[in-house]
């Protein structure tokens, strides 16, 4: 099966990308991982996919149980994590219990956080079911839950033992969710690969039509780009991994102030990337055409390119809690050209000017 190898020494794992892969999931779990109990965590919208995984594990001699949660960003909380801990205790889970996350970014981040913290760590296997999770959140080991004052403020770096990407499940993904995932795809092009960005501009119609070849290329290329960065800076200690957060400082503020779930994550990232690009323009880092190209591509992918009228003071306050901030000083990943970004210290006035230009309330 095609895919990507993420090399982290003893924490290395395979990202398998293949149509029908979830029907063979038990063969993808590394042989050294015990199968005496597997807990499949999913949400109500994904029960058909979770059943395939559950039955495959059971057919191969594993005691497998499912935990089904309500859908939505609101589940990504300490409260829901506590409910999952209770369920694991009821099932007599031990340190060899395999956690299988079947879902999008919310399920992956939440189940991953529970796996990282229950009994000081359980093996975790990711089965992403949204485009966003396939190209980004299921890979690289960032797990966590939201806090009322900031997205993903509570979390850990915790690598899975494997990732199973089945592009066929995208056939049933709602349009809005699919478009949301494309924001993270565009992010990779702007941040790391100008040729990939060019390809996205040429292949927009094929991607929107969900053509199999186009989707496989998108997923494999994004996973390879992310794997390369994670291999260099697994825990964001050198600053290299921060390039993956292009658009996210604005995006996390939009999600927090608007209320989790008002916008999908990719929608917030899309608007956040344009704000970041306009900030880079204001600082003389890039020409206007670089922002225009991003705007055209994101618009073609049916994504927002500006925030709603949220209070600027609240947005800036949230940005001060961003994990890239140092002593409350605002720091942003900004493009210097298509295919290259840098971490830049930015003044409040410049951020406010960009937000004013995009139309939020004062």
N, C-alpha and C positions, 0 to 999 in steps of 0.2 A: 504494500500500500504506500502511496506517496505521503510525504509529510516532512517534518523538520525535526532535527535532533537539537535539543538545548543542552549544551555541555556545561555542567556545573560540578564536575567531579563526582562525588558520591551522591549528589542531589540531581544528577542528570536525568532527563526523561525524553520520551518521544511524543511528538505532536502528530498524530495520525490524521490524515485528511483523505477521506474516501467515501463515496456514496455507499450507503448500506452499512457503514462501519459500526453503528450502534447495535446492529443485530449480532455482531461478533465481539462485543465489548469484553467478554470474559477472556478472550485470547490476547487482548491488548494490555491487561493488567500484568505488571511484571511478575515473573514466576516466584520471586522471593517474598511477595506480599501474601500473607495468610488470607484464606477466604472463609474462615469459620463463621463470620458475620459481616454482612455488608448492609449499610443503611443508605438507601437512595432518597435524597432530599430533592423535592421538586415543588412546583406549584400547580394549582388546579387546572390551568390552561395547558399544561404539558403532560398530563396523565398518560395520553396515548404513547408518547415517546418514552416516558418513565417505565411504562409497562413492558415495552420491548427490552429495555435494559434489565429490569427486574427478572423477567422470565428467562432471559439469556443467562444471567448469573445463577438462577435456581436450577436451570437445566444442566449446568456444569458443576453441580454439587455444592453450591454456596447457599448458606442460609441467608436469605435476603429479605429485608423489610423496607417498606416505603413510608416516608413521612411527607404528607401533602399539605402545603401552606397556601393561604390566599395569595393571589398575585399582587404585584405592585411594590413600589419603592418603600412604602411604609413598613414592609416586613424586614427591611434591613436595619434592625434595631437591637439594642441590648435585651429588650423585652422578649423579642422572638428568639434570640439566641438562648435566653434562659429557658424558654419552652422546649427548645431542641435538646438542651442539656438534660432536662427532666426526662424526655423521651429516651435518650441514650441510657440513662440510669435504669429506666424501666426495662430496657432491652438487655441489661447486663453487659453493656459495651465495655470492652477493655482496650488496651493500647494497640491491639492487633485488629480492631474493628475498622473496616474500610468504609470511608465516607465517599459516596458517589453523588456529585452535584449535577443534576440534570436540569438545565435552565439557562437563563440569560445572566446578565451581570449581577442582578440582585441575588439570585440563588447562589451563583458562584462565589460572590464575596461573602455572603452570610454563611453558607455551608463551609467555606474555607476557613472563616474565622472560628467557627465552632470546632472544626477539625484541628486547628492550630492550638486551641486552648483547652479542650476537654482532655483530661488525663495527661496534660502537657504535650499533646500531639498525637493525632491519629493519621494514618495514611489517607491521602485525598486523591480522588480521581475526578477529573473534570470532563463533563459532557455538555459543551455549550450548545444552545439551541437557537441563539440569535446571531445575526451577523456581527454585531458589536462584540459579543462575548467570544466568537470564533476568532476574530482578528486581534483582540486586545485583552479583555479582562480575564479570560481563562488562562492566559499565558504569562508567566513571569513571577507569580507568587505573591502578588499584592492581594490581601484579603482584609475585610473589615466591615464595620457598620457605621451608620451615620449618627451624628449628635445634633441636638437642636441648634447648636451654634456653628456647625460646619460639617460638610460632607466628608465621609471617610476619616474622621478625626480619631476614631478608635480602631486599631487594626494591627496587622503584623505582616512581616515578610514570611511566607510559608509556601514552599514549592509543592506542587502536586507530584504524584508518582507517575502520572501520565495524563494526556489529553486526547480525547476522541472527538474529532470534528467530522460530522456527517453533513455535507452540503445539501443533501436531499431534503433535510428537515426544513430548509429555508423555503421550500415550495408552499408551506402553509403559514409562513410568518406574515403577519399583517403588514400592509404597506408602510404604515407609519414607523413600525419597528425596523423594517428593512432599511428605510431611508435614514433612520437614526444611526444605524451601524455604518452607513457610508461616510458619516462625518469622521469617524476614527480612521477610515480608509484614506480619506483625503489628508488627514493629519500626517500619516506616514509619508505621503508624497512630498508635502511641504517641508517636513522636518528632516527627511533622510534621503529621499530618492527622487531627483528631478525627472529622471527618465520614467519612473513609475507615475509621477504626476502627469507627464505628457501622455502616457498610455491611457490613464483614466479619462483625460479630455477626449481622446479619440474613441474610446470604447464605452462612452456613457450609455448609448442606446442598448448595447449588449448587456451591460451590467443591470440596467433597469428592467430589462426583459428576463433577468435571472438566468441567462444562458449558462449551461453547466461549465463549459470551458472557461468563460470569463470569471465565474465565481470561484472556481478552483484556483485560477491564477491569482486573483485578489487575496484569497485566504492564505495560500502558501507564501506569497510575497510578503504580506504583512507579518505573518508569524516569523518568517526568516529575519526580517528587519528588526522585530522586537527581540527575538532570540539573540541576535548579534549584540544588541545594547545590553540586555540582561547579563549576558556572559561577561561583559566588560565591567558592569557596575550593578551587581545584584541588589544591593541594599541602599542605593543612592548615596554612596559614601564619597564618590569622586565628582559627582555632578553630571556625569555622562548620561545617566538614566533620566535625568530631568528633561532631556530633549523630548521625551515621550509625552510630556505634559503640555505641549503647545496648545493654547486655547483654554486650558483647564483652570487656570487661576480665575479668569473671568467666568468660566462655565460653572464652577463650584459655587461662586457667589450668586450667580443667577438662580441656581437650584435651591440654595439655602434661603434666599430672600423671598423667592416666589412660593416656596413650599415644595418639599420633595414630592415629585410626581406630576407637578404642573407641566413641566417640560420633561421629555425623555432626555437621558444623559447626552445622547448624540446631538439632539437639537440644541442643547445648551453649549456643547462643544463647538458646533458650527458657528453660532453667533459669537462665541468666545474667540474663535480663530480670527474672524474678521475684525473684532475689536483689537486683538493683539497685533494684527497686521497693520491696522490704522495707527496704532501706537508706534509701531516700527517706522511707519512713514513719517510720523510727527518728529521722531528722533533722527531722521535722515538715514535710516538703515537700509531702506528699500524704496524703489520707485513705486508710484501709484499703480502701474500696470500689474505688479506682483499681487497687489490686493485685488485688483479687478479680475485677474484670472481665477483666484480663489472664489470670489463672489459669483462669477459665472458658473463655475463647476458646482458649488454648493446649491445654487439656485436650480440648476439642472437636476440635482438630486433631491429637490423639493424640501430643502432645509432652510430654517430661518437664518438671516444674516445680520440681525440686530436684536438687542434686548428689548423687552417690553418696558413700560414706564415704571420701573422700580426705583425707589429712593437711592440716589447716588451715595449718600452718607452711609446707608446700611450696606450697600455693596462694598464700599471701600473698607468698612469695618470688618466684614467677613474676610476680605482679601488679606487683612493683616494676620489672620489666623492660618493662612495657607502654609502648607508644610515647607514651601520654598522660602518663606519670609524669614528674615533674620532680625531679631530684636524689633519686630514690628515694621521693619523697612520692607517696602514692596519690591518684589523681584518677579520678573516675568520671563518666560521663554518667548523670544521674539525672532522673526525671520530676518536673515540678512540677504537671502535670495531664495528662490524656490529650490528646495533640497537641502537647506542649511539653516539652522537656528542656533541662538545663543542665549545664555542666562544673563539678563541685564537688570541692574538696579534702576528703578523708575520712581519719579516723584509723584506725590499725590495729585499735584496740579495737572500733570500730563494725563494721568488716568481719568481724572474728572473731566478734562477737556474731551477725551475720546468718548466717554459715556454721554456727555452733553450733546456731542455731535450725533450720537445714535439715538437720542431722544428720550432717555429716562427722566423721571421727575427729579427735581433738586432736593 
